[in-house]
Amino acid sequence: SKDLKGAMETLIEQKRQKLSTVEKLDEHMDFASQLIFAQNRGDLTAENVNQCVLEMMIAAPDTLSVTLFFMLILIAEHPTVEEEMMREIETVVGKHELQS
């Protein structure tokens, strides 16, 4: 638990340093950035920020896997939607090989 907390603090500090050196903030504004700025304004404590980032790291894989599972089921149940998606992918990707 201490190792994980320390790792989160390190990641947040790295993000904080990156934000202080970027020229255009809008290109780097994500949820973690918003949390850091909320802490800077005094809306959140450092512990609040650490806890939010930790919960995102722990919960995201579970929610993502469930979401992907149901998305794949819905695509399989609606072949016309799957065909439309494949056409759009082919339009965007063209002759290039798909990559993850």
NORNORMO-V698418 format. One record per backbone hydrogen bond with DSSP energy under -1.0 kcal/mol. CO is the residue of the C=O (numbers start at 1). NH is the residue of the N-H. If there is no record, write none. Layout:
# NORNORMO-V698418
co-><CO/CO>
nh-><NH/NH>
This chain:
# NORNORMO-V698418
co-><1/2/3/4/5/6/7/8/9/10/11/12/13/14/15/16/18/25/28/30/31/32/33/34/35/36/37/38/38/45/46/47/48/49/50/51/52/53/54/55/56/59/60/61/62/63/64/65/66/67/68/69/70/71/72/73/78/79/80/81/82/83/84/85/86/87/88/89/90/93>
nh-><5/6/7/8/9/10/11/12/13/14/15/16/17/18/19/20/21/28/30/34/35/36/37/38/39/40/41/43/44/49/50/51/52/53/54/55/56/57/58/59/60/63/64/65/66/67/68/69/70/71/72/73/74/75/76/77/82/83/84/85/86/87/88/89/90/91/92/93/94/96>
